[in-house]
Structure formats: C-alpha cells, structure tokens
Amino acid sequence: MPLIQVYRTKNTITNMTERFIFQITTLLFAILLPSVCLGQQKKMAGRKEPKIVNIVNFIRDIEPREAHVTRDVLYQTVVKQIELMNRYHLGGTFLLQYDALIDPRYQELLKTLPKGEFEIGAWWELPQQLIEKSGIRWRGKYSWDWHSDVGFSVGYTPQEREKIIDTYFADFKKVFGYYPKSVASWVIDGHSLSYMYDKYKIVASANCKDQVGTDGFTLWGGYWNQAYYPSRVNAYMPAQHAEKQLPVPVFRMLGSDPVRQYADGRSVTTLEPVYPHAGGNEKWINWFLQSFSSDPSLGFNYTQAGQENSFTWQNMSKGLEIQFPIIAKLKEQGDVRVETMSQSGEWFKKTYKVTPATSFTVTKDLGDSDAQTIWYNSRFYRVNLMWEKGSMMIRDIHFFNESIADKYMKEVTTINQSFFYTLPVVDGFNWGKTEKTAGLKLMVSANGTEQPVLGGKATFENSGKHTAKVFWTSDAGNFTIELKESELTIDCKNETNGGWFLDLNVADAAKTPLKNVGDKSIDYEFDGHSYKMNALKGSFEKPVNGALYRIRPEGQRIVLKMSDQQVP
C-alpha cells in the first residue's frame, strides 16, 4: 500500500496555504486510508487458495558412497544452506538422521536458529549407532546403509521399530529439550507412523514422490501431491473415514514436475536443485514456480524445496541460488507461504477433518510444449488428465481403500526394495511404453473412422470445496469435465458429432489387473484385492479395435463412480 507522508517544518504551520494543504491532506488520509486498508483486506480475503512451500533439508553425518564427501563437506553444506536461507529471510525445516543428531557440531549449529522460523525434526533413515543403541544387531555394510532392508523401518519387525523410535525420541529430547514434531523419510510403514503419533504426538510427516524402483523404493498410485491423512494400517494409503485415519498429515516430497515426472517414473524430474534438467535449471525453475503459485489449484497447493546434504553444496548451490530468490519474492508478494513442516501440519489439522480434495494444474507448459494437465486428488481416488497436441487423455486413475494394510505392517522386507501401492484403474506409466504413455483417449467416430477428438486450450476452475472443473472446446463439441470427491463426470454440449467415446489402449505386453468388462462395471484384481469401477451414466464395452475397453456416453454424458467403497 502506498504510504502517505506529511512533512511539517519547525513544528508549526505558519503559512495559511500550507495549513490548508495540510488539513486537506489529513482529511483525505483519514477518508482514504480505511478504504485502502479495506480493499487490501478484501484482496487478501479473496485471494486464491494457499500455496505452501516447505524448505526441508535433511542431514546425514556420513556418506560412504563417495570418498570425497567427508564429514566436514557434509557439515559445511548445512552451514551454507543456513546462510542462504538467512540471506533471503526464508525459514525452514532441518531433519536429522540419528548420526547427525548425536554429532555436537550439528547440535550447536542448529540450536542457534531462531525458533518459529526454523524447525528441527527427524529424518527416518536408521544408521548403525541408532540400531545398536536400541539393542538390535547391525546388518549393514557401512555405518549408514541406504538399502531398504537395513536403513529403513520396513527392514525391522514392529517390536524392533518401537525400540528404535523410543531410542531416537529420547535422545532427541536430551539434545533439544522436546520431542520432534515432524518426521520424514523416503518410505515409512504404518506401524511406525502410528506409534510415533500415539506415544510422541508428532504433527507432520512426509514421504517420497511417486516413483518406480528409484533407489529401491517404489511408491505408486498414491495421493499425488499436497498432503493426506493416511490409513491407520497403511502410511501410503489415504483413509476415507476419520475413524480409520491417522491424524498426521503426510506431505509428498520433492516437487514433482506435473507434466513430465509421471512419464519419467523411473527417473527424477523434480525441484531438487542437483538435477540440471529440472530443479537446477533456471527456465524449468521459473516455469514450475510460476505454475505452482499462479495456476488454479483446489483447496491448496504444496511443494517441498531443499536438498539432503549428501549431495554437497558444490552440486546444489547453483539450483538453490536460483530458487530461493524466486521463492522469497513470491513470499513477499503474498503468492506463497513459506512454513516449517510442523506449521503446515498444524494448519492442515485445523483446516481439514478428513483428507481434502485438491488439484495441481498446468495451464502453460515449459518452452514450446502445448501440454496442459490437471492432477486431482481426494480421499477416494486420484486422476490425471493430459492435453497435448490438441488431444485429451486420462493418463491415470487409482482408487484408495483404507482397509488395505501396507506390506510391512507386520512383515519385513528382506531385499533391497520396498513397495507401496494403491489400486490401479488406469496406469499410463506401467501399462504403456517409455515413448508412449497408455491411457483413456477421448475419441470420435466420424465418416467410418475412429480418430482422436481435437480441440484448443483447456481452462480450469474450482467449484466449491470439493470439485474441480475443466472446460474444453473441441471438434466434437464443448466438453465440461467435473472432478468430484467420488465421481468423475464428462458432459458434451453443442456436439457437432455425437460419436465420441473413451478408449483405453495399453502396450502389447502390459499386465493389467482387469478381470471383466460388464455393461455398467469393470472388475479388477490387484495384489490380492478385488474392486470395481461403476458407470452411473454411460456404459462399458469391449471394442473390436484392440482397446482394453471403451466407455460410451449416455445422452452425451459419462458419470463414473470413483470409489470401490460406500461413500458417506
């Protein structure tokens, strides 16, 4: 708001003209200031949904994979991270692996950070010192071993996990005088997360972005971004009912590219500053943060910035030095909120009683690409729609079911891999090829041929708290797509050709969970679990063109029930 300043000389106004000007100025100031303030308040009250940034840096004390990454290199990386954050007045969260927690240098350094701006929490990878102090035999090759069956909770029995948690939390309190509020890890099991909440009342957690096999971790089909309340028996699976959920919001880490990361499921296209094609690339950073902060998003939008110290300052500095000034400017403009993880977790718990419906949209892609996308999540399902080269495809649909326990609630992994899944209905990545993502393509039958529906740019808007809408004008008519909490609706108005439909094509060798295609429902079975997708309006069929199935509209309308459970 412009500042109005009135200058007076010699403490009095002797000149009548000056006095008149002063009185008029004062009167105008008194009249205009409340309206300016009110306008500012209305602007803030009517602002778009919150865009939340957590800067999260987690700290290891050793890095056995690279000889040149010494303890001093790791420590100085954290020192530099703090210096850069302070330079741009950006607070954040530092998460300590146990070996770093017991290192006096990190204790002294982190205790100097101003409370309220910075938070110290737990990074849940499990090094030798923590395991042995908990009375458990160390099976690792190094004192920190990154393999799933050694360095993560999924490699230990539920009883062992409780001992490990008790050891860490007790020693954390000895150092800082309180228990950590935030605990994050690439992967964490439901038993551990529940125990941390029940006994120590953590308020926030975070896990890895969706990926397939990277570093031995597979997390696929979950709540794609933002945060969710997990099932009591599955830290990766969103719960549908308050009584079945763990009241600890789990945030999705790393800032995935909404357009490319899905098709690059085995690689990394994220905000992490060490990747020169993404979080270390100035053009990509500007595009991602602009889309994140400006494009429509239902409920709220979220991203995590920062990097673990194992990558070293030399490798992350360029990316962070590009990112942090942009984030600081967006914060100053009121376009984003920069918070600690626990602050975001407490806000989430005050705002939402159950997992909310949210969306992340891209209205304009990077460079010359014409791609647009929307990721929609609710407590019942996730879906991804993609527009590219004039056509539309549903790339992904996964259902959520709170009764399905994760594989490690009672068991342990004995291999260098861990697997967390939901229920696939459409899986464009796993059912497609590297060069061709599978999906439900919007098609039209005209003049005896079947071809993609072609159109212009899609537009996105929100409708209430639970619904995201998409409007798309095409050569087959004007489409309105409504993504609701437990339904997906596609309407076509002013149709120029009534022969539109959706076809699901997959790669020839793709293994899908499809069991049966009926007129009004499709049956699936995945990982021992049976589930259905039902058509409330429209119908399913097996076409002769080789598609897995086809969805035909009824009266130019398709309504799909996006849940295999009874909706409250």
Stockholm file with secondary structure:
# STOCKHOLM 1.0

chainA/1-568         MPLIQVYRTKNTITNMTERFIFQITTLLFAILLPSVCLGQQKKMAGRKEPKIVNIVNFIRDIEPREAHVTRDVLYQTVVKQIELMNRYHLGGTFLLQYDALIDPRYQELLKTLPKGEFEIGAWWELPQQLIEKSGIRWRGKYSWDWHSDVGFSVGYTPQEREKIIDTYFADFKKVFGYYPKSVASWVIDGHSLSYMYDKYKIVASANCKDQVGTDGFTLWGGYWNQAYYPSRVNAYMPAQHAEKQLPVPVFRMLGSDPVRQYADGRSVTTLEPVYPHAGGNEKWINWFLQSFSSDPSLGFNYTQAGQENSFTWQNMSKGLEIQFPIIAKLKEQGDVRVETMSQSGEWFKKTYKVTPATSFTVTKDLGDSDAQTIWYNSRFYRVNLMWEKGSMMIRDIHFFNESIADKYMKEVTTINQSFFYTLPVVDGFNWGKTEKTAGLKLMVSANGTEQPVLGGKATFENSGKHTAKVFWTSDAGNFTIELKESELTIDCKNETNGGWFLDLNVADAAKTPLKNVGDKSIDYEFDGHSYKMNALKGSFEKPVNGALYRIRPEGQRIVLKMSDQQVP
#=GR chainA/1-568 SS CCCCCCCCSTTSCCSHHHHHHHHHHHHHHHHHHHHHHHHHHHHHHTCCSCEEEEEEEEECSCCTTCTTCCHHHHHHHHHHHHHHHHHTTCCEEEEECHHHHTCHHHHHHHHTSCBTTEEEEEECCCCHHHHHHTTCCCCCSSSSCCSHHHHSGGGSCHHHHHHHHHHHHHHHHHHHSSCCSEEECSCCCHHHHHHHHHHHCCCEEEECCSBSSGGGEEEESSCCSSEECEETTEEEEECSSGGGBCSSCEEECSCBCTTTTTTTTTSCCBSCTTCTTTTTCHHHHHHHHHHHHHSCCSSCEEEEECCCGGGCHHHHHHHHHHHHHHHHHHHHTTSCEEECHHHHHHHHHHHCSSCCCEEEEESSCSTTCCCEEEEEECSSEEEEEEEETTEEEEEEEEECCTTCCCTTSSCCCCSSCEEEECEEEEETTTTSBTTBCCEEEEEEEETTEEEECCBCCCEEEEETTTEEEEEEEETTEEEEEEECSSEEEEEEESCSCSCEEEEEECCTTCCCCEEEECSSEEEEEETTEEEEEEEEESEEECCTTSCSEEEECSSSEEEEECCSSCCC
#=GC SS_cons         CCCCCCCCSTTSCCSHHHHHHHHHHHHHHHHHHHHHHHHHHHHHHTCCSCEEEEEEEEECSCCTTCTTCCHHHHHHHHHHHHHHHHHTTCCEEEEECHHHHTCHHHHHHHHTSCBTTEEEEEECCCCHHHHHHTTCCCCCSSSSCCSHHHHSGGGSCHHHHHHHHHHHHHHHHHHHSSCCSEEECSCCCHHHHHHHHHHHCCCEEEECCSBSSGGGEEEESSCCSSEECEETTEEEEECSSGGGBCSSCEEECSCBCTTTTTTTTTSCCBSCTTCTTTTTCHHHHHHHHHHHHHSCCSSCEEEEECCCGGGCHHHHHHHHHHHHHHHHHHHHTTSCEEECHHHHHHHHHHHCSSCCCEEEEESSCSTTCCCEEEEEECSSEEEEEEEETTEEEEEEEEECCTTCCCTTSSCCCCSSCEEEECEEEEETTTTSBTTBCCEEEEEEEETTEEEECCBCCCEEEEETTTEEEEEEEETTEEEEEEECSSEEEEEEESCSCSCEEEEEECCTTCCCCEEEECSSEEEEEETTEEEEEEEEESEEECCTTSCSEEEECSSSEEEEECCSSCCC
//
